[in-house]
Amino acid sequence: MTEAGSSKAPVVRRAPRWLLVVLFASLAVNLVIVGSVAGAVWRHRGPPAWAGVVIPNLLGYASTFPPERRRQIWELTRDERSRIRPFRREVRAAREETIKALVAEPFDRQRFLAAQAKQAEAENRARVAVQDLYLKIADNLTADERQAFAHWRDHRRAPIRNLLDEPDHQAGEPPAPR
């Protein structure tokens, strides 16, 4: 004999309705928080990685021209641009030599001074070559392109301050009167 009440039917336990509501509310709040954080990170992520590629100088400015105009400037400045390459290598090597002299033990003051002088000379030669390039670019810009350069440069500059833009007083000293 079997009793109706003693059948071994599986017992299904369900969570109370209020618990399901709390779980869904918690999920919704978590999604709002994660979305807000992700949105803030996205919005304040800084300039894109490629933004630093175009340096705010005449060469960088010319690289933003339409393809045909850019090609024309590139062709006109081919010699000047090719003269700069060896100077870059020379400056890099001189900087490495300066660092080696700085960290050498025992410290050799004369070697460090000579390395700095060599680095300064290399950097100056490179600057002269770059000035020649900029002059050639400037010679070939239209009046409108030259006028637009200043506005373009102001909008391309990094938001951080350059040390050369700092006032001419040392930390702790009162600023010079104007």
Contacts in CASP RR format, 6 or more apart in sequence:
PFRMAT RR
TARGET T0000
AUTHOR 0000-0000-0000
METHOD contacts of the structure
MODEL  1
MTEAGSSKAPVVRRAPRWLLVVLFASLAVNLVIVGSVAGAVWRHRGPPAW
AGVVIPNLLGYASTFPPERRRQIWELTRDERSRIRPFRREVRAAREETIK
ALVAEPFDRQRFLAAQAKQAEAENRARVAVQDLYLKIADNLTADERQAFA
HWRDHRRAPIRNLLDEPDHQAGEPPAPR
54 60 0 8 1.000
54 63 0 8 1.000
54 64 0 8 1.000
54 156 0 8 1.000
56 152 0 8 1.000
56 153 0 8 1.000
56 156 0 8 1.000
56 157 0 8 1.000
57 134 0 8 1.000
57 153 0 8 1.000
58 133 0 8 1.000
58 134 0 8 1.000
58 137 0 8 1.000
58 138 0 8 1.000
58 149 0 8 1.000
59 133 0 8 1.000
59 134 0 8 1.000
59 137 0 8 1.000
61 149 0 8 1.000
61 152 0 8 1.000
61 153 0 8 1.000
62 70 0 8 1.000
62 73 0 8 1.000
62 74 0 8 1.000
62 137 0 8 1.000
62 141 0 8 1.000
63 70 0 8 1.000
64 70 0 8 1.000
64 152 0 8 1.000
65 73 0 8 1.000
65 145 0 8 1.000
72 140 0 8 1.000
73 137 0 8 1.000
73 140 0 8 1.000
74 81 0 8 1.000
76 136 0 8 1.000
76 140 0 8 1.000
77 133 0 8 1.000
77 136 0 8 1.000
77 137 0 8 1.000
77 140 0 8 1.000
80 129 0 8 1.000
80 132 0 8 1.000
80 133 0 8 1.000
80 136 0 8 1.000
81 133 0 8 1.000
83 129 0 8 1.000
83 132 0 8 1.000
83 133 0 8 1.000
84 126 0 8 1.000
84 129 0 8 1.000
84 130 0 8 1.000
84 133 0 8 1.000
87 122 0 8 1.000
87 125 0 8 1.000
87 126 0 8 1.000
87 129 0 8 1.000
88 126 0 8 1.000
90 122 0 8 1.000
90 125 0 8 1.000
90 126 0 8 1.000
91 119 0 8 1.000
91 122 0 8 1.000
91 123 0 8 1.000
91 126 0 8 1.000
93 122 0 8 1.000
94 115 0 8 1.000
94 118 0 8 1.000
94 119 0 8 1.000
94 121 0 8 1.000
94 122 0 8 1.000
94 123 0 8 1.000
95 119 0 8 1.000
97 115 0 8 1.000
97 118 0 8 1.000
97 119 0 8 1.000
98 112 0 8 1.000
98 115 0 8 1.000
98 116 0 8 1.000
98 118 0 8 1.000
98 119 0 8 1.000
100 115 0 8 1.000
101 108 0 8 1.000
101 111 0 8 1.000
101 112 0 8 1.000
101 114 0 8 1.000
101 115 0 8 1.000
102 112 0 8 1.000
102 115 0 8 1.000
104 111 0 8 1.000
138 146 0 8 1.000
141 149 0 8 1.000
167 175 0 8 1.000
167 176 0 8 1.000
168 176 0 8 1.000
169 175 0 8 1.000
169 176 0 8 1.000
END
